[in-house]
Amino acid sequence: MEEYVSAAWAQLVSQRENLLSGWEKDIAQGNALERLRAAQMKELTEKYPDWFQVAKNTRMVIGEIIIGGDKGCEILFMDGVRLVTD
């Protein structure tokens, strides 16, 4: 499972530039929880490009993990981003 989470985090970090505008919108206009989650994701993806650096913060960023057998794993991050890993 750690490999799946690490791969999803790498995808998230690589897509960071595309996600920034959504996070910034949530920070400015979202409800309290959306503001918090967006700020966390923005900060953590900038500070910790490698999952093993951010692993101690797992409870803050991962909302759900669905393991799909041969199909890999689907990870829902707390800010709503959903990624599938092989």
C-alpha positions in Angstrom: 0.0 0.0 0.0 2.9 2.3 0.7 3.9 2.1 -2.9 0.5 3.1 -4.1 0.3 6.1 -1.8 3.8 7.1 -2.8 2.9 6.9 -6.5 -0.3 8.9 -5.9 1.6 11.5 -4.0 4.2 11.8 -6.9 1.3 12.3 -9.3 -0.2 14.9 -7.1 3.1 16.8 -6.8 3.6 16.6 -10.6 0.1 18.1 -11.1 0.6 20.8 -8.4 0.7 23.7 -10.9 -2.6 22.7 -12.3 -4.2 22.3 -8.9 -2.9 25.6 -7.4 -5.7 27.7 -8.7 -8.3 25.4 -7.2 -6.6 25.4 -3.9 -6.1 29.2 -3.9 -9.8 29.6 -4.7 -10.8 27.3 -1.8 -8.4 29.2 0.5 -10.1 32.5 -0.5 -13.7 31.4 -0.8 -14.2 28.0 0.7 -15.8 27.0 4.0 -13.5 26.6 7.0 -12.7 22.9 6.2 -12.0 23.6 2.5 -9.7 26.5 3.4 -7.8 24.3 5.9 -7.5 21.3 3.5 -6.5 23.5 0.5 -3.8 25.3 2.6 -2.4 22.0 3.8 -2.2 20.5 0.3 -0.6 23.7 -1.1 2.0 23.7 1.7 2.7 20.0 1.8 3.1 19.5 -1.9 5.6 22.4 -2.0 7.6 21.4 1.1 7.5 17.6 0.6 7.8 16.4 -3.0 8.7 12.9 -1.7 6.0 10.9 0.1 8.4 9.6 2.7 9.0 13.1 3.8 5.3 13.8 4.3 4.3 10.3 5.6 4.0 11.5 9.2 1.2 13.8 8.0 -0.8 11.0 6.3 -3.9 11.6 8.4 -4.0 15.2 7.3 -3.9 14.5 3.5 -5.5 11.1 2.8 -9.3 10.7 3.0 -9.8 7.3 1.5 -7.9 4.4 -0.1 -9.6 1.9 -2.3 -7.5 -1.1 -3.3 -8.6 -2.7 -6.6 -6.7 -5.9 -6.8 -4.9 -6.2 -10.1 -6.1 -2.7 -11.0 -4.0 -0.8 -8.5 -5.3 1.6 -6.0 -7.5 4.7 -5.9 -6.6 7.4 -3.4 -8.8 10.3 -2.4 -7.0 13.1 -0.9 -8.7 15.3 1.7 -9.0 18.2 -0.7 -11.1 16.1 -3.1 -8.4 15.2 -5.6 -8.8 11.5 -6.6 -5.9 9.6 -8.3 -5.6 6.1 -9.5 -2.2 4.3 -9.4 -1.1 1.1 -11.1 
